[in-house]
Every structure is written in C-alpha cells, then in structure tokens.
Amino acid sequence: MTYLLPLPADKRCCDEMLSLAIDQVDYYSVEFVDGHWETNYSGQEPQDGPDSVRLFCSQCGNYYEVPEELA
C-alpha cells in the first residue's frame, strides 16, 4: 500500500510538473497453440482503492493526494 502525502501548499514538489497516476489491470487471453504461447488483449479494468489515483513526483518519488478537481 502506498501512503499518500498531503499536497504541499504551493501545489508543487521538487519538480514543477506532477503526474496523475491511475492504476488499472490489463487482461490478455492466453492460449498455447502449435507449441508456443499466444496472447490477445482482452480489455482493462480500473482499480478502486484509497491509493489507486494519486499525484506522483518523478524527481523524488513522492505520492500525493489528488485534489478534488482532478479526482
């Protein structure tokens, strides 16, 4: 589990641009055909949870709570 920090008052971390991270699961159908594995993309499902949507600073690696206007 990732622990989210409150967003700093100036809405910045050490990098001026933060990334919005949203977790999802990609599904692939898998089949063993003629001696090898074949995969086909089946779809994706968003993940729910307290840390599944967060802001990320690529310089320091901190995760921040997402403001309501982005959630």
Contacts in CASP RR format, 6 or more apart in sequence:
PFRMAT RR
TARGET T0000
AUTHOR 0000-0000-0000
METHOD contacts of the structure
MODEL  1
MTYLLPLPADKRCCDEMLSLAIDQVDYYSVEFVDGHWETNYSGQEPQDGP
DSVRLFCSQCGNYYEVPEELA
1 50 0 8 1.000
1 51 0 8 1.000
2 51 0 8 1.000
2 54 0 8 1.000
2 63 0 8 1.000
3 51 0 8 1.000
3 63 0 8 1.000
4 50 0 8 1.000
4 51 0 8 1.000
4 54 0 8 1.000
4 63 0 8 1.000
4 64 0 8 1.000
4 65 0 8 1.000
5 62 0 8 1.000
5 63 0 8 1.000
5 64 0 8 1.000
5 65 0 8 1.000
6 64 0 8 1.000
6 65 0 8 1.000
7 55 0 8 1.000
7 64 0 8 1.000
7 65 0 8 1.000
7 67 0 8 1.000
8 64 0 8 1.000
12 18 0 8 1.000
13 57 0 8 1.000
13 59 0 8 1.000
13 60 0 8 1.000
13 62 0 8 1.000
13 64 0 8 1.000
14 57 0 8 1.000
14 59 0 8 1.000
14 60 0 8 1.000
15 57 0 8 1.000
15 58 0 8 1.000
15 59 0 8 1.000
15 60 0 8 1.000
18 55 0 8 1.000
18 56 0 8 1.000
18 57 0 8 1.000
18 64 0 8 1.000
19 55 0 8 1.000
19 56 0 8 1.000
19 57 0 8 1.000
19 58 0 8 1.000
20 53 0 8 1.000
20 54 0 8 1.000
20 55 0 8 1.000
20 56 0 8 1.000
20 66 0 8 1.000
20 70 0 8 1.000
21 53 0 8 1.000
21 54 0 8 1.000
21 55 0 8 1.000
21 56 0 8 1.000
21 63 0 8 1.000
22 46 0 8 1.000
22 52 0 8 1.000
22 53 0 8 1.000
23 46 0 8 1.000
23 47 0 8 1.000
23 51 0 8 1.000
23 52 0 8 1.000
23 53 0 8 1.000
24 44 0 8 1.000
24 45 0 8 1.000
24 46 0 8 1.000
24 47 0 8 1.000
25 44 0 8 1.000
25 45 0 8 1.000
25 47 0 8 1.000
26 41 0 8 1.000
26 43 0 8 1.000
26 44 0 8 1.000
27 41 0 8 1.000
27 42 0 8 1.000
27 43 0 8 1.000
27 44 0 8 1.000
27 45 0 8 1.000
28 39 0 8 1.000
28 40 0 8 1.000
28 41 0 8 1.000
28 42 0 8 1.000
29 39 0 8 1.000
29 40 0 8 1.000
29 42 0 8 1.000
30 37 0 8 1.000
30 38 0 8 1.000
30 39 0 8 1.000
31 37 0 8 1.000
31 38 0 8 1.000
31 39 0 8 1.000
31 40 0 8 1.000
32 38 0 8 1.000
46 52 0 8 1.000
51 63 0 8 1.000
53 66 0 8 1.000
53 71 0 8 1.000
54 63 0 8 1.000
54 64 0 8 1.000
54 65 0 8 1.000
54 66 0 8 1.000
55 63 0 8 1.000
55 64 0 8 1.000
55 65 0 8 1.000
55 66 0 8 1.000
55 70 0 8 1.000
56 62 0 8 1.000
56 63 0 8 1.000
56 64 0 8 1.000
57 64 0 8 1.000
END
